[in-house]
Amino acid sequence: MTKTLLATALLAAAGFAQAQSATYAIDPTHTFVNFEATHFGTSTLRGRFDRKEGTVQFDRAGKSGKAEITIDLTSVSTGVGPLDGHLKSKDFFDAANNPTAKFVADKFAFNGDKVTEVAGTLTMSGKTNPVVLKASNFNCYQNPMLKREVCGGDFETTLVRSQYGITYGLPGIPDNIRLLIQIEAVKQ
């Protein structure tokens, strides 16, 4: 009798943990993908990508997750039109032939129920490399206007652009590019 009760409790707990997994759609109005690069050792050049989409699945109880985010490289914006055109050219993103970058993650690290790190791969310019995004300010809340849960935070990593075949301007324009992502996603 005790073994049956224990087995039932374990199955119920497993079902409860599985039920905690949820899918969240990226909210493009509250998600920003920005980059920073030192400009010839003087100032910091900043830019962003205006169009992005994707989904995140995560299970706080099971301490797991998956993410798939697509960034439209043709939407690069630095506030300087000629520079945006140069970044879209073959010298940098070659956006005519490779219009998107895609981040796919399947490893989430947690501290309690807060995501602290997301690891996966970034495919850009036809090359795929591992990427680890460090998280800060991760939180979930009940959005009063949407009447649904929203989760998000700030994520950061440093990309080595030459790993993606982007070598124009080296070494004057550094190889290391800081990538900053502020993301909010709405529970579906």
Secondary structure, DSSP 4 states (H G I P E B T S, - for coil): -HHHHHHHHHHHHHHHHHHT-EEEEE-TTS-EEEEEEEETTTEEEEEEES-EEEEEEEETTTTEEEEEEEEEGGGEE-S-HHHHHHHHSTTTT-TTT--EEEEEEEEEEEETTEEEEEEEEEEETTEEEEEEEEEEEEEEEEETTTTEEEEEEEEEEEEEGGGGT--TTTTTS-SEEEEEEEEEEEE-
